[in-house]
Amino acid sequence: MIIHLPVHGDERGRFQETFKEAQFRIETGMNITFVQDNESLSSKGVLRGLHAQKSPKSQAKLLRVVKGSLLDVVVDLRRTEPTFGKSFQIELKGGDGISLFIPEGFVHGFYSLEDETIVQYKCTNYYDKNSEICLNAFDETVNIQWPNGERLLSEKDKEGQSIAELSDLFF
């Protein structure tokens, strides 16, 4: 779900309310509590993901780019849904007023298009290393169209599993 938040700018700079609980609940129809905020800094060419946490520690996330730009990708791992295995991509830029809501049951990752790209995101559950899963960002079944260029991945992300190996971990 894409959420547009107004950005107010003038010659001095800009101002934005980045999260407003009442507005979020109205726009999404969801009664969600966020318990943890995270921030990452990435160089150009960094590919992070595709990550999620399996139930009962699964997380929904509300993400925005503070600085820089990225290609954000989510993949539906809810095996009972018609969108199972389908991906969604969106380019997000710092200051664009867009937040991306990622429900439970989806893996998430991004490719940094600029140096010093800063991402902030809220989570509905605490990080739990033992619940973490990683989908291989290059799984041919999902067929994500990543940008050309250098791709810097963590060792964990290089060892991501196929969608077939992860498909029974969600709903």
N, C-alpha and C positions, 0 to 999 in steps of 0.2 A: 504494500500500500504506500503510495507516495503522498506525503503531506507537505503542502505549501504554507510557509510561514512568511508573513510580510517582513521585508527588509526596508528600513527607513534610512536614507542616506542623504547627505548634503556635503558641502565643501569641507566639513570637519571630519567626515568619515561615515560610519554606519552604525545602526543599532538594530538589534533583532531579539525578540523573545524566542529562545530556542526550544522551550518546552512550556506548555501550559496545560496542566492536568485536565481541567474542565473541557477545554477545547479538544484535546486528544480524545477524551471519552465521547464527546459529541460526534466528532468526525469518524471515529472507528466503531462506535457502538460497543466498545470493550471496556471492561472494568479491570484494568491491569495496574499492578504496582511494580514499579522499577526499584530494584534493591542495590544495584551496583552500576557505577559509571566507569567507563574505560576510555583511554586515549592512546592512539598509536601514531608514530611518526615514521614515514616511509620515504625512501629515496625513489627516484624514477626507476621503473622496471621491477620493483618489488611486487611479487604476487603472494598474497596472504590468503590461505584457505584451500579448500572450502571446509569450514568448521561448523560444528553444532555440538550440543550435548544431548545424549539420549535420556529418555524418560527414566526415572521421575525427576531428573535434574535438568530437563530441557529448558531452554531459554527463548523468550521472544526478545527482539532487539529493536531499538530505535536509533538510527544512525544518521549522522550528518558530517559533512566535510567542513572543517574550520578554515583550512588553507590548502591550496594546491588543487589537484583534480585526480579523479580515478574512474575506472570502469568498475562498477559494483555488480556482482552476480549473486543470485540466489537460485537454489535448485530445490524443488519440492520432493521430499522423501516420504510423504504420506502415501503409502502404497494403496490405500483404499480410494484415493482421489483420482479423477480423470487427468489431472495435471501431474501425476507422479512421474518423476524423471525429467520434467520440463524445466527449462531455465528461463530466467528473466534477467535482463541487463539494462543498466542505466548509467549514464555518465553523470557524475556529481562533481560540483565545483564549490570551493569555499566562497561563502557569501551569496550563493544562489537562492537561498531561502527554502531549499528542499531538504526534507528529512525522509528517510526510507524506513518503514516499519516492516520488520521481518518476523512473522509468526513462528511459534514452535513448530517443529517438523520440517524445517527448511535448513539446508546448509548455506553458508554465506562465505563469500570471499571477495577480494578486490585486487585490481592491478593498478599500481600507482603510475599516473601519467606525467607527474612532475616531481622534482626533488622537493623535499620538505613538505610532503603532503601530510596533513594532520587530520585524523579522523577521531570523532568522539561518538561513543554509543552507550546507551542505557540498556541494562539487562534486567529481566524479570526473575532471574535466579542467580545465585552466586556461582563463580567459576568452580568447577569440580573436575580435576584432572582425570579421575577414574571414569568419568562419564563422557569425556570428550571423544568425538569421532571426526574423521577427516576423509572427505571424498576426494579422490584423485581429480585434480583440476583439469586433467587432460583425458579423462574417461571418454572413450569414443562413443559410448552409448548416449551420453549427455551432449557431446559435441559443442562445447562452448567456444565461441569465436573470440579468442583473446587477441589483443593488439599485437602486431609484429614488434620485434625488438627484444632486448635483453629481458630475461625473466629470472629474477633472483628469488629462490624459494628456501624455506627452512628445511632442515633434514626431516622433520615431522611431516611437512607438506609434500616432500618428495616421495614419502612412503604412504600417501593416501590410498584408500581402498576404492574398488570399483563400486558402482551403484548396486550391482547385484549382491556384493558382499555386505552392503549396508542396508538393503531394502527392508529387512524385517526388524530394524531397530526403532522404527517409528510406528505411528498409528495404523 
